[in-house]
Every structure is written in C-alpha cells, then in structure tokens.
C-alpha cells in the first residue's frame, strides 16, 4: 500500500488554519499578548527548528478529523509520516529536518499508544 501523503499535508494545513484563528481570536479578545500573536506557518519547511518543535508537539495533541472527532494514535502517526514524505523528493537539503520529523512522529505514536494502554482517560 502506498502512503497517501496528501492526508498529512491537508491535516497539517487545516490544523495551522484552525490554530492561527484561535490565536488571533484570543489576542483580539484581550486574553492573549498585547501584540499580534506569532502564527504558525502552513509551509512546514519554512519553520525554524524551535517553531517546528512546538508546532509538531501541538499538532500531534490537537489534530482533529474534518468533523472534529479525534484520530486514533496510528492515524496520527500516518498523518505525520505523510507530511515529510511529499517533501523528500523536492527538497533534499532539508533531509535532516525531515529525518528528525520522522523520529518525532514515531516517538509521538509510542507515547500516544502507551498512554492509551496505561490510562483509559487518555483515550478521549
């Protein structure tokens, strides 16, 4: 079976759009910082390592299906694998970032599955 990387790319872009809207609404309602919030980049290869670390951590925790339901842990892993897969052939100089991303995705899956097995409350 071939990896359909567009699922991961679409999920990433949708998550970024939702997250950025949340940040802008929070800032405009006075709950956020007084200045304009730092928004996430929809193009993952334009992220610095620090931005990528934060964004991927939040993405794995917060990504949702289009109708708002949560993904199973293995589905989140599949989405994460798809994000760098489409970029490997087009941007070879980012291979270290993409390799780190794959390691991150595997570690995130391991944590999600472990949490779900040990703590029923994590299945929410």
PyMOL commands that set and color helices and strands:
alter all, ss='L'
color gray80, all
select helices_A, chain A and resi 5-28+44-46+49-62+73-88+92-118+120-123
alter helices_A, ss='H'
color red, helices_A
deselect
rebuild
show_as cartoon
